[in-house]
Amino acid sequence: MALRTAPIRLLWLLWLLAPAASNAQVYEISGESSLSGTITLTVYDGDTTTHTYKDKITRGLFYFTGVAKKPVAASITHPSMKRPLFFYLEGSEIGITLNASRPEASHITGSRSNSEYRYVLERYRSDPDPAIYLRKYVGSHTSSIYAPFILHQLMSDIDEEMLRQLFTQLDGEACDTYHYRLLDRWMKETPAVAEGVEMPDFEYYDSGRKRCRFSATRSREGATLLFFGAKWCDLCKDKQNKAAKAAKAAKAKFIVVNIDDYSTGWDEPCLKSLSIDHLPFMILVNREGLITARDPRVWELDKLLQ
């Protein structure tokens, strides 16, 4: 009897030891959320390779486990979330308290990248000169796989020229990460639609399914505020109303482009050509047709429209 079960026990032991033999490490993610339904973990473990895992939220809890050969980028998503929660998977016990409305404010423990990001963010916010601090950090961490992650998370807080300068300093392992590739793609696509350049012409459909060209509909007498959204997006509706009031008060032309007004597949190439990666999104164009602001906050519109 012992001889018959020995091969089975041996295979079981080899299965347990396999991760250690390949230098892989087991990760465990224990999460908490006020959401319900199914939550998705996506692991970006290659240039084009991703692995997706799903778990049903039960009594406010979700759980994932697997093997990571090295720290790899990952994200948590849910149908109700407007944007993913990005972090890095490592062979450790990771705890996530998910903030669905503000993923960047989620509490994560056990993930070195997230811990380092929060440390850098705290120093960045409290430093008398945040720009100098960030330059020093990137300058001394050019090969760190976490540097692109931190730049990606802070990219909306720093100006484009500085972001490009810091990005060009990255080398070594930093260049072989998911967030480096995200930044690289953004760098290549954005120059055509950056602030200060002429707004590219594009086609869109209005709410009456009428095909329009921006060059024919923009204002030549004052500013034009473009609002990209979707009718199924509650956040879009709220911001659209506030943006419309700001545009009306400043006598600016207000153009709404809803990507679901006419479903013929036109929206994907349109958004890609304008480097729009989330909704809602606004672009402010002056009377000469130059871009004066990309993705401004609603509360900034009154000042910008002046």
Buried (B, 14 or more C-beta within 10 A) or exposed (E): EEEEEEEEEEEEEEEEEEBEEEEBBEBBBBBBBEBEEEBBBBBBBEEEEEEEBEBEBEEEEBBBEBEBEBBBBBBBBBEEBBEBBBBBBBBBBBBBBBBBEEBEEBEBEBBBBBBBBBEBBEBBEEEEEBBEBBBEBBEEBBEBBBBBBBBBBBBEEBEBEBBEEBBEBBEEBBBEBBBBBBBBEBBEBBEEBEBEEEBEEBEBBBEEEEEBEBEEEBBEEBBBBBBBBBEEBEEBEEBBEEBBBBBEEBEBBBBBBBBEBBEEEBBEEBBEBBBBBEBBBBBBBBBEBEBBBBBBEBEEBEEBBE
